[in-house]
């Protein structure tokens, strides 16, 4: 399959995305143009991926003229602020300058950390990312997962990545347990883009379920465009569209216990709940809510069963939102193509919270 080149333009800068099945086979060619003159590279990976992928990247860097230093970190610690600080000593020891290259290889944790340290070392170093999970392929060019400090995950910067190489062979045949978060993010991106885009999601989902390579490649390309448009929007409220479902997901995590359920299931539940809230808060069409349910179900992301106190759930929702903002607003869809921060009447929130939890109680 042909490797696509997709240029994500953020105005004053751009990200060169190469995606397709077998993209890693052409990695030396892509990396050779990542900086003006190849010299040194710092490869940051995590211990939850196949070392073969890291070695593939190291060899590609050597073939491109780089002297590559490789560091592997624990994925469980990758998003700690202390881990980021420790990388600066490693970068200094490797002699990395503003004219060199930082390469992140792995899932969202490794890519986010590489993105962060590349922006803060020497005032900014060119960064290339080789994501190995579907959710990392979707997020790494437009959004990093915040680093964790005491008090929560609050330390982040907008990514400024020169090159992203997505080899879809790494994710094309993965089960929903591994691709589920990427699938949920795709659904949110399609809903945020336009009516025509949203209406095309059913066809994309069928192709993905049938393991059609072109369908997955097209879906990823469309998702990246949608997230780019969100990231570069002039409206602060519109840029919060990426929050759709996440506030509820984190509130559920707080109520059910951190790590009790995979995050992709919590995010899907968050999207379902917030879409229903939008019916009253934003006049979102009921048919679109059912369409979202169907797409998630078709992708293999079923509903969770749980029994929590509605008041505790609402309190967790408010606590999560007030952790990062001074007003209680959620990113809700008004119609396909528009997701905006919206205020919710207390009565509406309580009514929907009770109905949502009642529908999830184990039988």
C-alpha positions, 0 to 999 in steps of 0.5 A, a space after each residue: 500500500 502506498 504511504 501517504 504524506 499528510 501535511 498538517 499546517 498550524 499556520 507558522 509551522 507544520 507537521 509532516 505525517 506519513 501514514 500507511 501499512 509498512 511506513 517503517 520500511 521507509 523510515 530512513 528516507 523520512 528521518 533524513 529530512 527531519 533536520 537541516 544536517 543530521 548529527 545527533 539524535 536522542 531516542 526516547 522509548 517506553 518498556 511496554 513496546 516491542 524492542 524490535 521497533 526501537 531498534 528499527 528506529 535506531 538503525 534508520 537514524 544511523 542510516 540517515 547520518 545520525 549518531 543515536 543515543 537510546 533511552 528506555 523508560 518505564 511506561 508507568 512513570 513516563 508521564 511523571 514530572 520527575 521523569 521529564 526532569 531526569 531526561 534533561 540530564 540525559 539530553 545533556 549527557 548525549 550532547 543534544 543541541 537545538 540543531 539535533 533531533 529528539 525521537 519518541 517511539 511508543 504509545 501516548 506516554 512516550 510520545 507525550 514526554 518526547 514532545 514535551 522535552 523537545 519544546 523545553 530543551 535548548 529553547 526547542 529541538 526538532 521532534 519526530 514521533 513514531 507512535 505504535 498505538 492507534 490512540 497515539 497516532 491520533 493524538 500526538 500531532 495535536 495534543 500531549 497527555 499532561 505530565 503528573 504533579 502532586 495535585 493532578 495531571 496539569 503540566 502540558 504544552 501544545 506539541 510542535 512536532 516536525 515528523 510523525 510516522 504512523 505504520 498502520 501495520 502495528 495497529 491494523 489487526 489489534 483487538 478492541 482492547 488495544 485500539 478501543 481508545 483510538 476508535 473512541 477518539 475517531 468517533 469524537 473527531 468525526 462528530 466535531 468536523 462536519 455533517 458530511 464527515 459524521 454521516 460518512 462514519 458508518 462506512 468508515 466503521 464497517 471498513 475498519 471492522 472488516 480490517 480493510 487497510 484503505 478504510 483505516 488509513 482514510 479514517 486516520 487521515 480524516 481524524 487528523 484533519 478534524 483534530 487539526 481544525 479544532 487545534 487551530 480554531 480561533 475560538 477558545 470554546 471550539 478548541 475545547 472540543 477535544 474534551 468531549 467525553 473526557 470530563 465524564 470519563 475522569 469523573 467515572 474513574 474517580 468514582 469507580 476507582 483509578 484503573 478499575 476499567 480501561 480508559 477507552 470504556 470510560 471515554 465511551 461512557 463519557 461520550 454517551 452521557 455527554 451526548 445525552 446531556 446535549 439533547 437538553 442543553 444544546 438541542 442536540 438531535 436524539 437520532 445523532 445520540 443513537 448514531 453515536 451509540 451504534 458506531 461505538 457498539 459496532 467498533 466493539 466498545 460496549 456499555 459498562 455496568 456499575 452502581 454509583 451514587 448520582 450525587 457522588 457522580 455529579 460531585 466528581 464531575 464538578 471537581 474534575 471540571 473545577 480542577 482546570 477551570 473556574 466555571 462548570 461547562 462541558 464540551 457538548 455537541 450542538 450538531 455534527 460539526 460543532 462541539 462547544 463548551 456549554 453550561 448545564 442547568 442543575 436540574 438537567 444535570 441531576 436528571 440525566 445523571 440519575 437516568 444514566 446511572 440507573 441504566 448502568 446498574 447490573 441486573 
